[in-house]
Amino acid sequence: MAGANRVAKNSLFYTIANMVTKASTFLLLFIYTNPEFLSTEDYGRVNLLTSFTSIAVLFVNLSLPYALIRFYAEYKLDKEKCRKFFGTIMTFMAILGTAVVSMMIIFRNYIGVLFFKGIEIYPPVICTLLTLVFNALYQMYQSILQAKQQGGKFVKNSLLFFFFHVGLNVLLLVWGRGVYLFGFELGGLNGMMLSLFVSNLIFAIYGIIDMLRCREMYFGIDKQMLSTALKYSVPLLPHNIANNMASYISKHFLNAAGKAFENGIYSVSMQFSSVIEIIQSSIHHAFRPWFNDKMKFGEEGKKEIVDLASIAFRISAIMCLGVALFSQEVVMLLDNNYYDAWKYVPIIAVAHAVKFVYFTHTFGIMYDIKQSKKMFLCSGSAIVVNFTMSYILTEMGKYTMLTAALCFLISRSTAALVSVVICRRNDIIKYNIKEMLGKIFLVAAFSVAGLVPINVLYVGLQNEIQLFSSTFFINFAFKFVIFAVGTVCIVGRKKKEMISLIKGIVKKKL
């Protein structure tokens, strides 16, 4: 009982941290998209560099955070073994990270041409590369807290890091303009990447000092422990790389095509994903442990899983529809340069509705030990499709924001299709695919119904609706009606079950 209570409490901590950081990141768009602080082109470059960081850091940590959480359960009763294990991982990562980043800096010009076309090497790219070592160490420290089920401390560090990073960003954007250090301006793109580096540096050092002070690690490498951890973590690397590349590919090819301005606009479109992910990730974290428990009860347990997934999918679909319809009003509050961003959000929202199909099926694949090795087929096939289509369209000179969004949708559909095939062929679990496809169709259909009549037929897609004009309110009211009808259709006959589920979640949170 005590263990269950701890899991529930930590789940609440993680959910709060997730909601605070993602909601705040979304609100910060109003600062980051202000042309006085950051140009549209530089906003796109910032997103490209930060997306690169999330992928490149995997070559430093080699998915070892997963191994740490997995093997801590075996060492936790022996404090000395824990110290040795934590020290081994942290020491190895510091050495490997230094080697990887050193090689990247030596070959910085080649890397710049390959990944950062049109971006100055000094200082933004150098700051990005230096960030990798400290970002990996900070992530590992947070994984140690997660493994030890210290949810409160984990969230406190997460929020402190987030607000320190954001505060430094704003400080440099507002007061760094026209201020030079070693010949480089501290504002704009330089300031954003310097802020990321300094934040990871400070919190990585803090984590190491905290562990040394609490005698939870010492510097050194145990070859046997390291070998065991790497044998577990390295096979997970391709899957993790593929998952992190999903949003990077579009930014890379738009930048490679010399469309830095469009990259900035498209980056705003992708930011609306964070709103959907707040709901989807909360469902994901709550659903997975419950899924594993229910799978032990055979067909009866699988029926319960399918029934709950049906309700959860409806909640996710409603969120996707809302974001698809009302992103336009939010974008209109930003600088006029970003007005076109809302046009690609509906496609991205439908892609996230499809993504839910992928998530629910991968739970089953990960649960089945024999089939878990096929996880990379799901994420890997999606990346191959996305990369291939993007490369061909770029070579043809037809890679635009619209084709980037469509490639993202097709890649997500590919991952979902492969996951469904694996689950069905191996008789792991069978969700109601027709029902899921029906709800995805409703999201797409009501998005079109809400956006086309006024924005395309009445105003014209190339014309902008003025904020708080009569057309603005007519458009909003029309979409609100469409959203209400769409919600009723998506809910269908599951109204009572959805209300019951939401009430249960609220009571547990309170």
C-alpha positions as CSV (number, residue, x, y, z in Angstrom):
1,M,0.0,0.0,0.0
2,A,2.8,2.3,0.9
3,G,4.5,1.6,-2.5
4,A,1.3,2.4,-4.3
5,N,0.9,5.6,-2.5
6,R,4.4,6.6,-3.4
7,V,3.8,5.8,-7.0
8,A,0.6,7.9,-7.0
9,K,2.4,10.8,-5.2
10,N,5.3,10.8,-7.6
11,S,3.0,10.6,-10.6
12,L,1.3,13.7,-9.4
13,F,4.6,15.4,-9.0
14,Y,5.7,14.5,-12.5
15,T,2.3,15.6,-14.0
16,I,2.5,19.0,-12.3
17,A,6.1,19.6,-13.5
18,N,5.1,18.5,-17.0
19,M,2.1,20.9,-17.1
20,V,4.0,23.8,-15.6
21,T,7.0,23.6,-18.0
22,K,5.0,22.9,-21.2
23,A,2.3,25.5,-20.5
24,S,5.0,28.1,-19.6
25,T,7.0,27.3,-22.7
26,F,3.9,27.8,-24.8
27,L,3.2,31.2,-23.1
28,L,6.8,32.3,-23.7
29,L,6.0,32.3,-27.4
30,F,4.8,35.9,-26.9
31,I,8.4,36.9,-25.9
32,Y,10.3,34.6,-28.2
33,T,8.4,35.7,-31.3
34,N,8.7,39.4,-30.6
35,P,10.9,40.7,-33.4
36,E,12.4,43.3,-31.1
37,F,14.1,40.4,-29.2
38,L,14.4,37.6,-31.8
39,S,13.9,37.6,-35.6
40,T,11.7,35.0,-37.2
41,E,14.8,33.4,-38.8
42,D,16.6,33.3,-35.5
43,Y,13.6,31.7,-33.7
44,G,13.7,28.9,-36.3
45,R,17.5,28.5,-35.8
46,V,17.0,28.3,-32.0
47,N,14.5,25.5,-32.5
48,L,16.8,23.7,-34.9
49,L,19.8,23.8,-32.4
50,T,17.7,22.7,-29.4
51,S,16.2,19.9,-31.4
52,F,19.7,18.8,-32.5
53,T,20.7,18.8,-28.8
54,S,17.9,16.4,-27.9
55,I,19.2,13.9,-30.5
56,A,23.0,14.4,-30.1
57,V,22.9,14.0,-26.3
58,L,21.8,10.4,-26.9
59,F,25.3,9.7,-28.3
60,V,26.7,10.9,-25.0
61,N,24.3,9.1,-22.6
62,L,23.8,6.0,-24.8
63,S,20.4,5.5,-23.2
64,L,22.1,4.8,-19.9
65,P,19.3,6.6,-17.9
66,Y,17.1,3.6,-18.8
67,A,19.7,1.1,-17.6
68,L,20.2,3.1,-14.4
69,I,16.5,2.9,-13.5
70,R,16.4,-0.8,-14.5
71,F,19.4,-1.9,-12.4
72,Y,19.0,0.3,-9.4
73,A,16.4,-2.1,-8.2
74,E,19.1,-4.8,-8.0
75,Y,21.6,-2.6,-6.2
76,K,19.5,-0.4,-3.9
77,L,19.8,-2.7,-0.8
78,D,23.6,-2.3,-0.9
79,K,24.6,1.3,-0.4
80,E,28.2,0.7,-1.5
81,K,27.1,-1.0,-4.7
82,C,24.8,1.9,-5.4
83,R,27.6,4.4,-4.9
84,K,29.8,2.4,-7.2
85,F,27.1,2.0,-9.8
86,F,26.1,5.7,-9.8
87,G,29.8,6.7,-9.9
88,T,30.5,4.4,-12.8
89,I,27.7,5.8,-14.9
90,M,28.5,9.4,-14.1
91,T,32.2,9.0,-14.6
92,F,31.9,7.1,-17.9
93,M,29.4,9.7,-19.2
94,A,31.7,12.6,-18.4
95,I,34.6,10.9,-20.2
96,L,32.6,9.8,-23.2
97,G,30.8,13.2,-23.4
98,T,34.1,15.1,-23.4
99,A,35.5,12.8,-26.1
100,V,32.4,13.1,-28.3
101,V,32.1,16.9,-27.9
102,S,35.9,17.3,-28.5
103,M,35.6,15.4,-31.8
104,M,32.6,17.5,-32.8
105,I,34.4,20.8,-32.1
106,I,37.5,19.6,-34.0
107,F,35.3,18.9,-37.0
108,R,32.9,21.8,-36.3
109,N,33.1,23.2,-39.9
110,Y,32.0,19.9,-41.4
111,I,29.2,19.5,-38.8
112,G,28.2,23.1,-39.4
113,V,27.7,22.5,-43.2
114,L,25.9,19.2,-42.6
115,F,23.5,20.2,-39.8
116,F,23.6,24.0,-39.3
117,K,23.6,25.5,-42.8
118,G,23.4,29.3,-42.5
119,I,24.2,29.4,-38.8
120,E,27.4,31.0,-37.5
121,I,29.7,28.5,-35.8
122,Y,30.8,31.0,-33.2
123,P,29.3,31.2,-30.7
124,P,25.8,29.5,-31.1
125,V,27.0,26.2,-32.5
126,I,29.9,25.9,-30.1
127,C,27.6,26.6,-27.2
128,T,25.2,23.9,-28.5
129,L,28.0,21.4,-28.6
130,L,29.4,22.2,-25.2
131,T,25.9,21.9,-23.8
132,L,25.8,18.2,-24.7
133,V,28.1,17.0,-21.9
134,F,26.4,18.9,-19.1
135,N,22.9,18.2,-20.4
136,A,23.7,14.4,-20.3
137,L,25.1,14.7,-16.7
138,Y,22.1,16.7,-15.5
139,Q,19.6,14.3,-17.1
140,M,21.5,11.4,-15.5
141,Y,21.3,13.1,-12.0
142,Q,17.5,13.5,-12.6
143,S,17.2,9.8,-13.6
144,I,19.0,8.9,-10.3
145,L,16.3,10.8,-8.4
146,Q,13.6,9.2,-10.4
147,A,15.1,5.7,-9.8
148,K,15.2,6.4,-6.0
149,Q,11.5,7.6,-6.3
150,Q,12.4,11.0,-4.9
151,G,9.6,12.7,-7.0
152,G,9.6,15.9,-4.9
153,K,13.3,16.6,-5.3
154,F,13.1,15.7,-9.0
155,V,10.3,18.2,-9.6
156,K,11.9,20.9,-7.5
157,N,15.1,20.5,-9.6
158,S,13.1,20.5,-12.9
159,L,11.2,23.6,-12.1
160,L,14.3,25.4,-10.7
161,F,16.2,24.5,-13.9
162,F,13.3,25.6,-16.1
163,F,12.8,29.0,-14.5
164,F,16.5,29.7,-14.2
165,H,16.9,28.9,-17.9
166,V,13.8,31.0,-18.9
167,G,14.9,33.9,-16.6
168,L,18.4,33.9,-18.2
169,N,16.8,33.7,-21.7
170,V,14.6,36.8,-21.0
171,L,17.5,38.6,-19.4
172,L,19.8,38.2,-22.4
173,L,17.0,38.8,-24.9
174,V,15.9,42.1,-23.3
175,W,19.2,43.5,-22.0
176,G,21.7,41.6,-24.1
177,R,21.0,43.5,-27.3
178,G,23.9,45.7,-28.2
179,V,26.0,44.3,-25.4
180,Y,29.2,42.5,-26.6
181,L,31.5,40.0,-24.9
182,F,34.7,38.9,-26.8
183,G,33.2,40.5,-29.9
184,F,29.9,38.6,-29.8
185,E,26.5,40.1,-29.0
186,L,24.8,38.6,-25.9
187,G,21.3,39.0,-27.3
188,G,19.3,37.2,-29.9
189,L,20.4,33.7,-31.0
190,N,23.7,33.9,-29.2
191,G,22.0,34.7,-25.9
192,M,19.5,31.9,-26.3
193,M,22.2,29.2,-26.8
194,L,24.5,30.7,-24.2
195,S,21.6,30.5,-21.7
196,L,21.1,26.8,-22.5
197,F,24.8,26.1,-22.0
198,V,25.1,28.0,-18.7
199,S,21.9,26.5,-17.3
200,N,23.0,22.9,-18.0
201,L,26.5,23.6,-16.7
202,I,25.3,25.0,-13.4
203,F,22.7,22.3,-12.7
204,A,25.0,19.4,-13.8
205,I,27.7,20.7,-11.3
206,Y,25.1,21.1,-8.6
207,G,23.9,17.5,-9.2
208,I,27.4,16.0,-8.9
209,I,28.2,18.1,-5.8
210,D,24.9,17.0,-4.2
211,M,25.6,13.3,-4.8
212,L,29.2,13.6,-3.5
213,R,28.0,15.5,-0.4
214,C,25.4,12.8,0.3
215,R,28.0,10.1,-0.4
216,E,25.9,8.6,-3.2
217,M,28.7,8.3,-5.7
218,Y,32.5,8.5,-6.2
219,F,34.5,9.0,-9.4
220,G,35.6,5.7,-10.8
221,I,34.5,2.9,-13.2
222,D,33.5,-0.6,-12.4
223,K,34.0,-2.5,-15.7
224,Q,31.5,-5.2,-14.9
225,M,28.7,-2.8,-13.9
226,L,29.4,-0.6,-16.9
227,S,29.3,-3.6,-19.3
228,T,26.0,-4.8,-17.9
229,A,24.4,-1.4,-18.2
230,L,25.6,-0.8,-21.7
231,K,24.4,-4.3,-22.9
232,Y,20.9,-3.2,-21.7
233,S,21.0,0.5,-22.9
234,V,22.7,0.4,-26.3
235,P,20.1,-1.7,-28.0
236,L,17.5,1.0,-27.0
237,L,19.6,3.7,-28.6
238,P,18.2,3.4,-32.2
239,H,14.6,3.6,-30.9
240,N,15.3,6.7,-28.8
241,I,17.2,8.4,-31.6
242,A,14.3,7.8,-34.0
243,N,11.7,9.1,-31.6
244,N,13.7,12.3,-31.0
245,M,14.2,12.9,-34.7
246,A,10.5,13.2,-35.5
247,S,10.4,17.0,-34.9
248,Y,14.0,17.6,-35.9
249,I,13.8,16.4,-39.5
250,S,11.4,19.1,-40.7
251,K,13.4,21.9,-39.1
252,H,16.6,20.5,-40.6
253,F,15.3,20.3,-44.2
254,L,13.6,23.7,-44.0
255,N,16.9,25.2,-42.9
256,A,18.9,23.2,-45.4
257,A,16.6,24.5,-48.1
258,G,17.5,28.1,-47.1
259,K,14.1,28.8,-45.6
260,A,15.1,30.1,-42.2
261,F,12.1,32.4,-42.1
262,E,9.6,29.6,-42.9
263,N,11.4,27.4,-40.3
264,G,10.6,30.0,-37.7
265,I,6.9,30.0,-38.6
266,Y,6.8,26.2,-38.7
267,S,8.5,26.0,-35.3
268,V,5.5,28.0,-33.9
269,S,3.1,25.5,-35.5
270,M,5.0,22.7,-33.8
271,Q,4.8,24.4,-30.5
272,F,1.1,23.8,-30.4
273,S,2.1,20.1,-30.0
274,S,3.1,20.9,-26.4
275,V,-0.6,21.7,-25.6
276,I,-1.7,18.3,-26.9
277,E,1.2,16.5,-25.2
278,I,0.2,17.8,-21.8
279,I,-2.9,15.7,-22.0
280,Q,-1.3,12.8,-23.9
281,S,1.7,12.4,-21.7
282,S,-0.4,12.5,-18.5
283,I,-2.6,9.7,-20.0
284,H,0.6,7.9,-21.1
285,H,2.2,8.0,-17.6
286,A,-1.0,6.9,-15.8
287,F,-2.0,4.3,-18.4
288,R,1.3,2.4,-18.7
289,P,1.7,0.9,-15.2
290,W,-2.1,0.1,-15.1
291,F,-1.7,-1.6,-18.5
292,N,1.1,-3.8,-17.2
293,D,-1.0,-4.9,-14.2
294,K,-4.1,-5.7,-16.3
295,M,-2.2,-7.7,-18.9
296,K,-1.5,-10.3,-16.2
297,F,-5.2,-11.2,-16.1
298,G,-5.3,-12.5,-19.7
299,E,-8.4,-11.8,-21.9
300,E,-10.4,-10.2,-19.1
301,G,-7.6,-7.7,-18.4
302,K,-7.2,-7.0,-22.1
303,K,-10.9,-6.2,-22.4
304,E,-10.6,-3.6,-19.6
305,I,-7.5,-2.1,-21.3
306,V,-9.4,-1.8,-24.6
307,D,-12.4,-0.2,-22.9
308,L,-10.3,2.4,-21.1
309,A,-8.2,3.1,-24.2
310,S,-11.4,3.9,-26.0
311,I,-12.3,6.5,-23.5
312,A,-8.7,7.9,-23.3
313,F,-8.5,8.1,-27.0
314,R,-11.7,10.2,-27.1
315,I,-10.2,12.7,-24.6
316,S,-7.1,13.0,-26.7
317,A,-9.1,13.4,-29.9
318,I,-11.1,16.3,-28.4
319,M,-7.9,18.0,-27.4
320,C,-6.5,17.6,-30.9
321,L,-9.7,19.1,-32.4
322,G,-9.6,22.0,-30.0
323,V,-6.0,22.8,-30.9
324,A,-6.6,22.5,-34.6
325,L,-9.6,24.9,-34.5
326,F,-8.5,27.6,-32.0
327,S,-4.7,27.8,-32.7
328,Q,-5.5,30.6,-35.2
329,E,-6.7,33.0,-32.4
330,V,-3.6,32.4,-30.4
331,V,-1.3,32.9,-33.4
332,M,-3.0,36.2,-34.1
333,L,-1.8,37.5,-30.7
334,L,1.8,37.0,-31.9
335,D,3.7,39.1,-34.3
336,N,2.2,39.3,-37.8
337,N,5.2,37.4,-39.3
338,Y,3.8,34.2,-37.7
339,Y,0.2,34.5,-38.9
340,D,0.6,31.6,-41.3
341,A,1.6,29.2,-38.5
342,W,-2.0,28.3,-37.7
343,K,-2.5,26.8,-41.2
344,Y,-0.3,23.8,-40.5
345,V,-1.5,23.1,-37.0
346,P,-4.6,21.1,-38.0
347,I,-2.3,18.6,-39.9
348,I,0.0,18.4,-36.9
349,A,-3.0,17.9,-34.6
350,V,-4.3,15.0,-36.7
351,A,-0.8,13.5,-36.6
352,H,-1.0,13.6,-32.8
353,A,-4.3,11.9,-32.9
354,V,-2.6,9.2,-34.9
355,K,0.3,9.2,-32.5
356,F,-2.1,8.0,-29.7
357,V,-2.7,4.8,-31.7
358,Y,1.0,4.3,-31.8
359,F,1.4,4.8,-28.1
360,T,-1.3,2.4,-27.0
361,H,0.1,-0.4,-29.2
362,T,3.7,0.1,-28.1
363,F,2.6,-0.5,-24.5
364,G,1.8,-4.0,-25.7
365,I,5.0,-4.5,-27.7
366,M,7.1,-3.4,-24.7
367,Y,5.2,-5.7,-22.4
368,D,5.9,-8.7,-24.5
369,I,9.5,-9.5,-23.9
370,K,9.9,-11.5,-27.1
371,Q,8.5,-8.7,-29.2
372,S,10.0,-5.7,-27.4
373,K,13.1,-5.8,-29.7
374,K,10.8,-4.8,-32.6
375,M,10.1,-1.4,-31.1
376,F,12.7,0.1,-33.4
377,L,10.7,-1.1,-36.4
378,C,7.9,1.2,-35.4
379,S,9.9,4.4,-34.8
380,G,12.6,3.5,-37.3
381,S,10.2,3.0,-40.2
382,A,8.6,6.4,-39.4
383,I,12.0,8.1,-39.6
384,V,13.0,6.4,-42.8
385,V,9.7,7.5,-44.5
386,N,10.0,11.1,-43.1
387,F,13.7,11.5,-44.0
388,T,13.3,9.9,-47.5
389,M,10.3,12.0,-48.5
390,S,11.8,15.2,-47.1
391,Y,15.1,14.6,-48.9
392,I,13.4,14.0,-52.2
393,L,11.1,17.0,-51.9
394,T,14.1,19.2,-50.9
395,E,16.1,18.0,-54.0
396,M,13.0,18.8,-56.1
397,G,12.8,22.3,-54.6
398,K,9.3,21.6,-53.2
399,Y,10.0,21.2,-49.5
400,T,7.7,23.8,-47.8
401,M,5.9,24.2,-44.5
402,L,2.9,22.3,-45.9
403,T,4.9,19.4,-47.2
404,A,6.9,19.3,-43.9
405,A,3.6,18.9,-42.0
406,L,2.3,16.3,-44.4
407,C,5.6,14.3,-44.1
408,F,5.2,14.5,-40.3
409,L,1.6,13.1,-40.5
410,I,2.6,10.3,-42.9
411,S,5.6,9.3,-40.7
412,R,3.3,9.1,-37.6
413,S,0.8,7.1,-39.6
414,T,3.6,4.7,-40.6
415,A,4.7,4.2,-37.0
416,A,1.1,3.6,-35.9
417,L,0.5,1.1,-38.8
418,V,3.7,-0.9,-38.0
419,S,2.8,-1.1,-34.3
420,V,-0.7,-2.3,-35.1
421,V,0.6,-5.0,-37.4
422,I,3.1,-6.2,-34.8
423,C,0.5,-6.4,-32.0
424,R,-2.1,-8.2,-34.2
425,R,0.3,-10.7,-35.8
426,N,1.6,-11.7,-32.4
427,D,-1.8,-11.7,-30.8
428,I,-0.6,-9.2,-28.1
429,I,-3.7,-7.0,-27.8
430,K,-6.4,-6.0,-30.3
431,Y,-7.8,-2.5,-29.9
432,N,-10.9,-1.4,-31.8
433,I,-9.0,0.0,-34.8
434,K,-12.1,0.9,-36.8
435,E,-13.3,3.0,-33.8
436,M,-9.9,4.8,-33.6
437,L,-9.8,5.5,-37.3
438,G,-13.3,6.8,-37.0
439,K,-12.3,9.3,-34.3
440,I,-9.2,10.4,-36.3
441,F,-11.5,11.0,-39.3
442,L,-13.8,13.1,-37.1
443,V,-10.9,15.2,-35.9
444,A,-9.8,15.8,-39.6
445,A,-13.4,16.4,-40.9
446,F,-14.5,18.8,-38.2
447,S,-11.2,20.7,-38.5
448,V,-11.9,21.2,-42.2
449,A,-15.5,22.1,-41.4
450,G,-14.5,24.7,-38.9
451,L,-11.7,26.3,-40.8
452,V,-12.6,26.2,-44.5
453,P,-15.9,28.2,-44.8
454,I,-14.7,31.5,-43.4
455,N,-10.9,31.3,-43.8
456,V,-10.9,29.9,-47.3
457,L,-14.3,30.6,-48.9
458,Y,-15.2,34.0,-47.3
459,V,-12.0,35.7,-46.4
460,G,-9.5,33.8,-48.7
461,L,-6.6,31.7,-47.4
462,Q,-4.1,34.3,-48.4
463,N,-5.8,37.1,-46.5
464,E,-5.4,37.8,-42.8
465,I,-8.3,38.2,-40.4
466,Q,-7.8,41.2,-38.2
467,L,-7.7,40.6,-34.4
468,F,-11.0,41.5,-32.7
469,S,-12.7,42.5,-35.9
470,S,-16.2,41.5,-36.7
471,T,-14.9,38.7,-38.9
472,F,-12.7,37.5,-36.0
473,F,-15.7,37.1,-33.7
474,I,-17.9,35.5,-36.4
475,N,-15.1,33.0,-37.2
476,F,-14.5,32.2,-33.5
477,A,-18.3,31.7,-32.9
478,F,-18.6,29.5,-35.9
479,K,-15.6,27.3,-34.9
480,F,-17.0,27.1,-31.3
481,V,-20.2,25.6,-32.7
482,I,-18.3,23.2,-34.9
483,F,-16.1,22.2,-31.9
484,A,-19.2,21.5,-29.7
485,V,-20.8,19.3,-32.4
486,G,-17.5,17.6,-33.1
487,T,-17.0,16.9,-29.3
488,V,-20.5,15.3,-29.1
489,C,-19.7,13.1,-32.1
490,I,-16.3,12.1,-30.7
491,V,-17.7,11.3,-27.3
492,G,-20.5,9.2,-28.8
493,R,-22.0,6.7,-26.4
494,K,-19.2,7.0,-23.9
495,K,-20.4,10.1,-22.1
496,K,-21.0,8.5,-18.7
497,E,-17.7,6.6,-18.8
498,M,-15.8,9.7,-19.7
499,I,-17.4,11.8,-16.9
500,S,-16.8,9.0,-14.4
501,L,-13.1,8.8,-15.5
502,I,-12.6,12.6,-15.3
503,K,-14.3,12.7,-11.8
504,G,-12.0,9.9,-10.6
505,I,-8.9,11.6,-11.9
506,V,-9.9,14.9,-10.2
507,K,-10.7,13.2,-6.9
508,K,-7.3,11.4,-6.9
509,K,-5.5,14.6,-7.8
510,L,-7.2,16.5,-4.9
